[in-house]
Amino acid sequence: MNKDRRLFLNQVSVLAGIAALSKPIASAASITKSINTLYAGGHGLTVFSTNDLHGKLNPISSDLGGLIQIKKLIKKQETSGLLFDAGDFLDARQSLSAQKGMICDMNDAGYHAVTPGYNELVQGQDYLAALAPLMNFSMVNCNYEFNNTLRKFIKPYIIINSGRYKIGITGVGQQLNGIKYDDAIRCANSTAKFLKEQEKCDLVICLSHLGHIQHGDMPDTRKLAAQSQHIDMIVSGRNRKILAGPRVLLNKLKKEVLVTQAAWDGLMVGKTVFRFESDKRTLVQAEYFIAGQPRGQTFWKTYSGLREMTKQAV
């Protein structure tokens, strides 16, 4: 089987169930939220995802991209869902006022959780801690050790209840100056194991600001998926790459992990629909939407334009 096959509108089975392994990690503080069941009988969940927004509120080219277009796109969807971001949602070069405006619009868009990236942390932990009270969404990271001030606002994981199902969310990032770093893949795996085995989560999602592909021994999203055992979905960010659609990779147990990384600056949004069956198997339907796609124009025509504009497609 192709270990890196692309997934568009096809349905695939993902991670039917994983046997219990060794001792779990010690319990860490978490936040639990409740959301409305998205399907009759509580058998489904929709996940929207973004990455590398870079503080872009307005379209960046020909009405394409930006958080304002993302909000319009999501509001047009037939079902609501969870909304996550994989880091660098702010732009460190922007003014404090612009950053606060971005957070306000993310609140309005309905984000549930994000992981902090370089742009959120480069100005210092106290700087982000001062912005954190403005956020109506959670920040998650399990492989950084923050100072006492920022630790109050960034949790190693959160759990969201959707009907009868529990969704565990964690996050990881690359090494950054001024922050104590622990191995991202090891921490993600131990946290996911804890969420599955101890918290009994039905689905575990990792928000990864590692980058889709890194050279050498640097951790990246592909390596994380390959070495994981309990992660069902990875929302990826950091590389300036456009993936034409979500991808399915194989984990350490040869089970499937869904990986989604939309384009940067709000050009694209990922949409993934999970359906929980009685035997705990999960069927997923996944696709990308282009924020601001011209009326009457096909996805592929607009996507081809993005490829030409960026020269970064993979």
PADRENNU-234978 format. One record per residue (C-alpha): residue in one letter; z negated, x, y negated. Coordinates in steps of 0.1 Angstrom, whole numbers, plus 5000, padded with zeros to 4 digits. Layout:
<nodes>
AZXY/...
</nodes>
This chain:
<nodes>
M500050005000/N500850124965/K497550234950/D498650184915/R500749874916/R501149654886/L499749304885/F501349034863/L501148664873/N500548724910/Q497348624926/V495448894946/S492148894965/V489649134950/L486549274965/A485649014991/G482049144996/I480449484999/A477749575024/A474349675012/L473850045008/S470850264999/K468050234974/P468850064940/I468150214907/A465050124888/S465249804869/A466249844832/A465949604803/S468749354802/I469849054782/T470848734799/K473148484782/S474548144794/I478048014788/N479647684797/T481247654831/L485047694826/Y486347494855/A485247174872/G482747264899/G482047604883/H484547794904/G486347984878/L485948244850/T488348364823/V487948704808/F489748814776/S489749184767/T490649424739/N490249794732/D490650044704/L490849784676/H490150054650/G488949814625/K492249644622/L491849284609/N495349224596/P498749274614/I499949634615/S503649564617/S505849254614/D502849014619/L501949204652/G498449304660/G495049284642/L491949084650/I493048784629/Q496048744652/I493848794683/K491648504671/K494548274667/L495948364701/I492648304719/K492047974701/K495447854715/Q494347914751/E493647614772/T490347744784/S487647944767/G486148254783/L484248574780/L485548824754/F484949204758/D485949524740/A486149874755/G485150064724/D486450204691/F486449854676/L485450004642/D487150274622/A484850544610/R487150624581/Q486750274566/S484150184541/L480850034551/S481949704536/A485149704557/Q483149784589/K480749494582/G483749264577/M485149374610/I481849294627/C481748954610/D485248874623/M484348984658/N481348744657/D483748474646/A486148554674/G483348504699/Y482848854715/H480248864742/A479849244748/V481349574737/T480749934746/P480450184717/G483150454714/Y483750764692/N484350564660/E481050364664/L478950684670/V480550964650/Q478550884619/G475350904637/Q473050684658/D471050564629/Y474250454611/L475250234641/A471650114645/A471849984609/L475049784617/A473749654650/P471649364636/L474949214622/M476449184656/N476148854675/F477449034706/S475849284729/M476449664731/V476249814766/N476350174778/C474650324809/N475450694806/Y474150784771/E470550854761/F470050714726/N467350774701/N464450524698/T466150334670/L469550274686/R468050224721/K466749884709/F470349764704/I472349914733/K471449814768/P472549974801/Y473849634812/I473649264805/I474048964828/I475848654818/N475448324837/S478548114842/G477647804860/R476347914894/Y477648264891/K476248584876/I478448824858/G477149184853/I478549394825/T477949764819/G479750034799/V480450414799/G481850674775/Q482951034773/Q480751324760/L480151304723/N478351544699/G474751454692/I474251224721/K472751314754/Y475351254781/D474951184818/D477851174844/A479750854835/I481150784870/R477750834887/C475950614862/A478550344863/N478350334901/S474550334903/T474350054877/A477049844894/K475149894927/F472049774911/L473749464896/K475349374929/E472549444953/Q469349374933/E470549134906/K472948964931/C475748954906/D478948784918/L481148994896/V480649334879/I482749444850/C482649794835/L483749854799/S485150204800/H485750414770/L486750714792/G490550674787/H493050564813/I494150914822/Q492351244814/H493351594826/G491351814850/D487851714859/M487251494828/P486251144839/D488750864833/T489250504842/R491450584872/K488950824886/L486150574880/A488050304900/A488850544928/Q485250654932/S483550314927/Q482250074953/H480649784935/I482849744903/D485249454904/M487049494870/I487349774845/V488249704809/S489650034797/G490050204763/R490350534744/N493950654753/R496750534730/K498650384759/I500350054765/L500249924800/A502849654806/G500349464827/P496949494844/R496849714874/V495149714908/L493650034921/L491850104953/N488150204952/K486250434976/L486050165002/K489850084999/K489049764981/E490849654950/V489649704915/L491449534886/V492049764856/T493149624822/Q493849824791/A495649644763/A497349824734/W495449964704/D494949804669/G494849454684/L498549464695/M497749304729/V495049104746/G494249104783/K493548774800/T492148764835/V491248444855/F488848484884/R488448194909/F485348204931/E485848064966/S483147944990/D483448265010/K482748464979/R486348604978/T487748624943/L491348544934/V492548684901/Q495448604879/A496048854851/E498448904823/Y498749044788/F499548854755/I500949014724/A499048924693/G501448774668/Q504448744692/P507248574673/R507748204682/G510548164707/Q510648534716/T509848634752/F506948874761/W509349134774/K511549134743/T508449184721/Y507049434745/S510249634744/G509949644706/L506349774709/R507550044733/E510250154708/M507750144680/T505050354698/K506950564723/Q503650554742/A504350314770/V503550384806/
</nodes>
